[in-house]
């Protein structure tokens, strides 16, 4: 195993960013000892999709969403998430 270099102390995030843009992290970090990081409080990233629905179905969804006082897209996401979760059991 090769000897790792010591990490410098950075005054600002900008300094650290500039450092990593010009240095190889393998000289400073032993990646064989890396562990998976879990960030449970991060908002999941979303992806926009196009979904064609019959107008009558969309109208019904909008009515249900209005009854619950939530945006219809949020209601669709909640229904989809619930259905997927139940089908994975």
C-alpha positions in Angstrom: 0.0 0.0 0.0 1.4 3.4 -1.0 1.9 6.2 1.5 -0.9 8.8 1.3 -0.3 12.5 1.2 -1.8 14.7 4.0 -4.8 16.8 3.1 -4.2 20.5 3.4 -6.4 22.7 5.6 -8.7 24.8 3.4 -9.8 28.3 4.3 -12.9 28.3 2.1 -14.9 25.9 0.0 -13.6 27.7 -3.1 -10.0 26.9 -2.1 -10.9 23.3 -1.6 -12.7 23.2 -5.0 -9.7 24.6 -6.7 -7.4 22.1 -5.0 -9.4 19.1 -6.1 -9.6 20.5 -9.7 -5.8 20.2 -10.0 -5.0 17.1 -7.7 -5.7 13.4 -7.9 -7.8 12.2 -5.0 -6.1 8.8 -5.1 -3.0 10.4 -3.7 -4.9 11.6 -0.6 -7.6 9.0 0.0 -7.6 5.2 0.4 -10.7 4.4 -1.6 -10.5 0.7 -0.7 -11.7 1.8 2.8 -14.6 3.9 1.5 -18.1 3.2 2.9 -21.5 3.8 1.4 -23.0 7.1 2.7 -26.7 7.4 3.4 -28.4 10.8 3.4 -32.0 10.1 4.6 -33.0 13.8 4.7 -32.1 14.7 1.2 -35.0 15.4 -1.1 -35.1 12.8 -3.8 -34.4 14.0 -7.2 -37.3 14.0 -9.6 -37.6 13.6 -13.4 -40.2 15.2 -15.5 -42.2 12.8 -17.7 -45.0 13.1 -20.2 -48.0 10.9 -19.5 -51.0 10.8 -21.8 -54.3 10.2 -19.9 -57.8 10.2 -21.2 -59.4 13.6 -20.5 -62.2 12.0 -18.4 -59.7 10.3 -16.2 -57.7 13.4 -15.7 -60.8 15.4 -14.9 -61.7 12.8 -12.2 -58.2 12.9 -10.8 -58.4 16.7 -10.6 -61.8 16.5 -8.8 -60.3 14.1 -6.2 -57.3 16.3 -5.8 -59.5 19.3 -5.3 -61.5 17.5 -2.6 -58.2 16.8 -0.8 -56.9 20.4 -1.4 -53.7 19.2 -3.1 -52.3 19.6 -6.6 -53.4 16.8 -8.9 -49.8 15.9 -9.8 -49.1 15.3 -6.1 -52.1 13.0 -5.8 -51.0 11.0 -8.8 -47.6 10.6 -7.3 -49.0 9.5 -3.9 -51.3 7.0 -5.6 -48.5 5.6 -7.7 -46.1 5.4 -4.7 -48.8 3.6 -2.6 -49.6 1.1 -5.4 -45.9 0.3 -6.1 -45.2 -0.1 -2.3 -48.2 -2.5 -2.0 -47.2 -4.5 -5.0 -43.7 -5.0 -3.7 -44.9 -6.7 -0.5 
